[in-house]
């Protein structure tokens, strides 16, 4: 019972931190509207389209990262120290994401440093989720009666993020189009994991 209550507090705290990070993304847009004065809405959108694009992209990224975290934690029965500290690392990456978002929208655009910082932050978040998945897979007591989770999808997601980060360093002019790799990694990971489970099932028959 104590473990379940502690896990509930951990999840609630994580959700609150994610909500705060998502809220921070919109603050630059609020400043834009306040400084616009009598400027028309169309002019605001045109003049600050970079801010709007950065907000939408980063909000979608944070939501995707939260969804992966939610799916990982929703069936747990408890937590341990390793899971606690890796979750802290994940939260730090989420809270930090508005910083490279601001650099991209109002600084040098999709420059090498801003792009690398943005993609590197996402890579850290996905690596933290991969470590959490490994901790859970190695700790049956945390799962209760839930089947041992496969780490394949998390490996693919984290590996894809690291590749995107490396490509962003080499080809910064392409900007955040490397995020498309992040989008593709989900279906790819699910397909590989389903194929692996099917293969394992045939071998056990």
ZIGINOR-V660952 format. One record per backbone hydrogen bond with DSSP energy under -1.0 kcal/mol. NH is the residue of the N-H (numbers start at 0). CO is the residue of the C=O. Records with the same first field share a line. If there is no record, write none. Layout:
NH = CO + CO
//
This chain:
4 = 0
5 = 1
6 = 2
7 = 3
8 = 4
9 = 5
10 = 6
11 = 7
12 = 8
13 = 9
14 = 10
15 = 11
16 = 12
17 = 13
18 = 14
19 = 15
20 = 16
21 = 17
22 = 18
23 = 19
25 = 22
29 = 25
30 = 26
31 = 27
32 = 28
33 = 29
34 = 30
38 = 35
43 = 39
44 = 40
45 = 41
46 = 42
47 = 43
51 = 47
52 = 48
53 = 49
54 = 50
55 = 51
56 = 52
57 = 53
58 = 54
59 = 55
60 = 56
61 = 57
62 = 58
63 = 59
64 = 60
65 = 61
66 = 62
67 = 63
68 = 64
69 = 65
70 = 66
71 = 67
72 = 68
73 = 69
75 = 72
76 = 141
83 = 79
84 = 80
85 = 81
86 = 82
87 = 83
88 = 84
89 = 85
90 = 86
91 = 87
92 = 88
93 = 89
94 = 90
95 = 91
96 = 92
98 = 95
100 = 96
101 = 97
102 = 98
103 = 99
104 = 100
105 = 101
106 = 102
110 = 108
114 = 110
115 = 111
116 = 112
117 = 113
118 = 114
119 = 115
120 = 116
121 = 117
122 = 118
123 = 119
124 = 120
125 = 121
126 = 122
127 = 123
128 = 124
129 = 125
130 = 126
131 = 127
132 = 128
133 = 129
134 = 130
135 = 131
136 = 132
137 = 133
138 = 135
141 = 138
143 = 139
145 = 142
154 = 150
155 = 151
156 = 152
157 = 153
158 = 154
159 = 155
160 = 156
161 = 157
162 = 158
163 = 159
164 = 160
165 = 161
166 = 162
167 = 163
168 = 164
169 = 165
170 = 166
173 = 170
174 = 171
176 = 173
178 = 175
179 = 176
180 = 177
182 = 178
183 = 179
184 = 180
187 = 183
188 = 184
189 = 185
190 = 186
191 = 187
192 = 188
193 = 189
194 = 190
195 = 191
196 = 192
197 = 193
198 = 194
199 = 195
200 = 196
201 = 197
202 = 198
203 = 199
//
